[in-house]
Amino acid sequence: MGPSTSPCRCSSGRARRQRRARPGRRSRGGVMGAAARAGRAPLSEVLPRFLASDDDRRLTALERLRGRMRELGDRHIRPRALEIDRRAETDAGYFDWEAVQAGLRYGVLGLTVPRSSGGEGALALEASLAIEELSAACPGVASVFGAHALGIAPLLVLGGPAHWEGALRATADAEREGRPLLMALAITEPDAGTDVQDPELMRRARLSSSARRIRGGYRLSGTKRFISNGSVARWISAFMPTDPRQPAETATGFLVDTESDGFAVARVEHKLGQRACPAAELHFDDVFVPEELVIGREGDGLAATMMTLALSRGPVGAIATGIARGAYERLSAWLTTAVEAEGLLERQEVRLALAAIVEEIRLARQAYVDAAIELELAGVGRALAHPALQAAGLVPRTIRRRPRARRWASSARARELTASLVRSSTSAREATRSLALASLAKARGADVAMRVTGLALEIAGLGAGPVRAELEKLWRDAKLTHIYEGTNQLNRLQVYRGLCLGETMPAVLPSARRRRPPRFANGAIP
Ligand SMILES: Cc1cc2nc3c(=O)[nH]c(=O)nc-3n(C[C@H](O)[C@H](O)[C@H](O)COP(=O)(O)OP(=O)(O)OC[C@H]3O[C@@H](n4cnc5c(N)ncnc54)[C@H](O)[C@@H]3O)c2cc1C
């Protein structure tokens, strides 16, 4: 991305500034107004016709959601994006609660919380479209909301009533009361990043964390690293093995209350981009998690991770698409209005670059929309719409909260039932395919975000004025989408397996195997 490749290098910034605006400038605005809108295609163009025509109400609701998020982004986030980035650059521990408060008023934190827990019940398509809008405003703030949804995801696929009536309802209630309650997901460790996101690699992952079973629950110990929202979340979905020598077989999910004894934030990283979203190292020192907050069955952790990634990688593709669109919109506005941009739109190479950018954005969006639809129609998204789960949601709260109901809900039988509901909703082959499509959307989106932000910087050049700082920020923000939720390399290896080889990956769904009852250290069966 050297300056010499910039299409506008032959005309220096100063020379362009000195040129007077021509009367034709108004029409330049008209042209670019249309061009800027080209990055925001109406959904009827993006969704396959069957969804658009058969489900008009959903389409209308999706457009309304998009409009709501766009308003949040344009009014409350975009104007403060650079300021938040700068404050977090000088103080990595800085967290902008004001941006989260703004999100509360637009219902962002309860978006993916199930309706039965008081939330909006958004699925991957809604979540993806919403986060593209927020990301176009500020990818860092969007990632705060994205990491929150990531923490919720394992509870959607394998959680039980203790999660639905506990953390999820608390999140939705807090939002209504104007108090932010954030969540996070912790799988990465100092010596295991890529490995914990792939069933084969997980078999030989070097995990330092572990969960020890005790009467009434588990004690967690170890370190998690790079955890988005880790320093500000109230609840964290954390994954640890009960036997680190068998990480794949014994990985288990736990919903951790960060106010528990033994939990500590060790440090917050200095980040290249998306600084509004803190990435923290977390220490667990014998943290107690009660039995009812275990996510799924002991040993379901790897499947819960893979199902979570199938749900969340599409939205990462959407974050990346939003970054590219944000760069395009800022560039378009600058080309239209800035004196120093005068004449650039008449250049063929600039027009070609803009057309290529719009092409990239629309294809990236189509990739995450495809992934979301596949997930809903054939992947683990189907489990979320399973009639039995819907029916469970209809059971009145007063009944669900009764001690007997709660005891049953966290019993081994209930967990077994949840796992079998998930298995009966989809097949391992379909789950692999939908994971691969989500990985494709993530990898493609990340590459598009890097290319588009780089191209936008080249077109704007060094003389672009304040917009350059915004484009530079987006370029830094884009790089992170290459890394989190699995690097692009890992995502593409999973695309190869799921789409090129047509393989069925292991552990993409909870196993059918009925596990032997776990034993206490002294050998007693609980
Ligand atoms: C900003 C940010 C936010 C994050 N947020 C979270 C979060 O909220 N929760 C969480 O749990 N984690 C989070 N992570 C961690 C993230 O998921 C990991 O960084 C990522 O999975 C890569 O792991 P690693 O950094 O350990 O790299 P490594 O696994 O050490 O990989 C290093 C390089 O080797 C390549 N590589 C490794 N193994 C293979 C292989 N088998 N085949 C081919 N190539 C391979 C990788 O592609 C990469 O290029 C976050 C990371 C970042 C940067």
The ligand as an SDF file (V2000), in Angstrom:
LIG
                    3D

 53 58  0  0  0  0  0  0  0  0999 V2000
   -8.4690   -8.3140   19.3190 C   0  0  0  0  0  0  0  0  0  0  0  0
   -8.6430   -9.7280   19.7200 C   0  0  0  0  0  0  0  0  0  0  0  0
   -9.7910  -10.1050   20.3960 C   0  0  0  0  0  0  0  0  0  0  0  0
   -9.9580  -11.4260   20.8080 C   0  0  0  0  0  0  0  0  0  0  0  0
  -11.0650  -11.7650   21.5200 N   0  0  0  0  0  0  0  0  0  0  0  0
  -11.1730  -13.0220   22.0270 C   0  0  0  0  0  0  0  0  0  0  0  0
  -12.2600  -13.3770   22.8790 C   0  0  0  0  0  0  0  0  0  0  0  0
  -13.1590  -12.5780   23.1390 O   0  0  0  0  0  0  0  0  0  0  0  0
  -12.2880  -14.6200   23.4040 N   0  0  0  0  0  0  0  0  0  0  0  0
  -11.3250  -15.5410   23.1420 C   0  0  0  0  0  0  0  0  0  0  0  0
  -11.4010  -16.6430   23.6630 O   0  0  0  0  0  0  0  0  0  0  0  0
  -10.2810  -15.2410   22.3190 N   0  0  0  0  0  0  0  0  0  0  0  0
  -10.1820  -14.0050   21.7650 C   0  0  0  0  0  0  0  0  0  0  0  0
   -9.1200  -13.6860   20.9510 N   0  0  0  0  0  0  0  0  0  0  0  0
   -8.1190  -14.6880   20.6450 C   0  0  0  0  0  0  0  0  0  0  0  0
   -8.1330  -15.1180   19.1870 C   0  0  0  0  0  0  0  0  0  0  0  0
   -9.2370  -15.9360   18.9070 O   0  0  0  0  0  0  0  0  0  0  0  0
   -6.7930  -15.7920   18.9080 C   0  0  0  0  0  0  0  0  0  0  0  0
   -5.8230  -14.7670   18.9290 O   0  0  0  0  0  0  0  0  0  0  0  0
   -6.7560  -16.5070   17.5920 C   0  0  0  0  0  0  0  0  0  0  0  0
   -7.5450  -17.6480   17.6360 O   0  0  0  0  0  0  0  0  0  0  0  0
   -5.3310  -16.9040   17.1930 C   0  0  0  0  0  0  0  0  0  0  0  0
   -4.6940  -17.5420   18.2340 O   0  0  0  0  0  0  0  0  0  0  0  0
   -3.2040  -17.1100   18.6610 P   0  0  0  0  0  0  0  0  0  0  0  0
   -3.2050  -15.6340   18.7950 O   0  0  0  0  0  0  0  0  0  0  0  0
   -2.8180  -17.9080   19.8390 O   0  0  0  0  0  0  0  0  0  0  0  0
   -2.3230  -17.4690   17.4140 O   0  0  0  0  0  0  0  0  0  0  0  0
   -1.6120  -18.8980   17.1080 P   0  0  0  0  0  0  0  0  0  0  0  0
   -2.5870  -19.9980   17.3390 O   0  0  0  0  0  0  0  0  0  0  0  0
   -0.3450  -18.9130   17.8970 O   0  0  0  0  0  0  0  0  0  0  0  0
   -1.3180  -18.7520   15.5960 O   0  0  0  0  0  0  0  0  0  0  0  0
   -0.1800  -18.0300   15.0770 C   0  0  0  0  0  0  0  0  0  0  0  0
   -0.1630  -18.1870   13.5650 C   0  0  0  0  0  0  0  0  0  0  0  0
   -0.0180  -19.5750   13.2150 O   0  0  0  0  0  0  0  0  0  0  0  0
   -1.0880  -19.9980   12.3720 C   0  0  0  0  0  0  0  0  0  0  0  0
   -1.4680  -21.3670   12.7460 N   0  0  0  0  0  0  0  0  0  0  0  0
   -1.5500  -21.8720   13.9890 C   0  0  0  0  0  0  0  0  0  0  0  0
   -1.9070  -23.1690   13.9410 N   0  0  0  0  0  0  0  0  0  0  0  0
   -2.0680  -23.4830   12.6440 C   0  0  0  0  0  0  0  0  0  0  0  0
   -2.4240  -24.6710   11.9490 C   0  0  0  0  0  0  0  0  0  0  0  0
   -2.6630  -25.8170   12.5810 N   0  0  0  0  0  0  0  0  0  0  0  0
   -2.4820  -24.6350   10.6090 N   0  0  0  0  0  0  0  0  0  0  0  0
   -2.2160  -23.4870    9.9440 C   0  0  0  0  0  0  0  0  0  0  0  0
   -1.8610  -22.3320   10.5440 N   0  0  0  0  0  0  0  0  0  0  0  0
   -1.7870  -22.3320   11.8720 C   0  0  0  0  0  0  0  0  0  0  0  0
   -2.2140  -19.0240   12.6360 C   0  0  0  0  0  0  0  0  0  0  0  0
   -3.0750  -18.9260   11.5240 O   0  0  0  0  0  0  0  0  0  0  0  0
   -1.4520  -17.7330   12.8900 C   0  0  0  0  0  0  0  0  0  0  0  0
   -1.1320  -17.1140   11.6720 O   0  0  0  0  0  0  0  0  0  0  0  0
   -8.9610  -12.3780   20.5050 C   0  0  0  0  0  0  0  0  0  0  0  0
   -7.8240  -11.9950   19.7920 C   0  0  0  0  0  0  0  0  0  0  0  0
   -7.6530  -10.6980   19.4010 C   0  0  0  0  0  0  0  0  0  0  0  0
   -6.4130  -10.3140   18.6440 C   0  0  0  0  0  0  0  0  0  0  0  0
  1  2  1  0
  2  3  1  0
  2 52  2  0
  3  4  2  0
  4  5  1  0
  4 50  1  0
  5  6  2  0
  6  7  1  0
  6 13  1  0
  7  8  2  0
  7  9  1  0
  9 10  1  0
 10 11  2  0
 10 12  1  0
 12 13  2  0
 13 14  1  0
 14 15  1  0
 14 50  1  0
 15 16  1  0
 16 17  1  0
 16 18  1  0
 18 19  1  0
 18 20  1  0
 20 21  1  0
 20 22  1  0
 22 23  1  0
 23 24  1  0
 24 25  2  0
 24 26  1  0
 24 27  1  0
 27 28  1  0
 28 29  2  0
 28 30  1  0
 28 31  1  0
 31 32  1  0
 32 33  1  0
 33 34  1  0
 33 48  1  0
 34 35  1  0
 35 36  1  0
 35 46  1  0
 36 37  1  0
 36 45  1  0
 37 38  2  0
 38 39  1  0
 39 40  1  0
 39 45  2  0
 40 41  1  0
 40 42  2  0
 42 43  1  0
 43 44  2  0
 44 45  1  0
 46 47  1  0
 46 48  1  0
 48 49  1  0
 50 51  2  0
 51 52  1  0
 52 53  1  0
M  END
$$$$
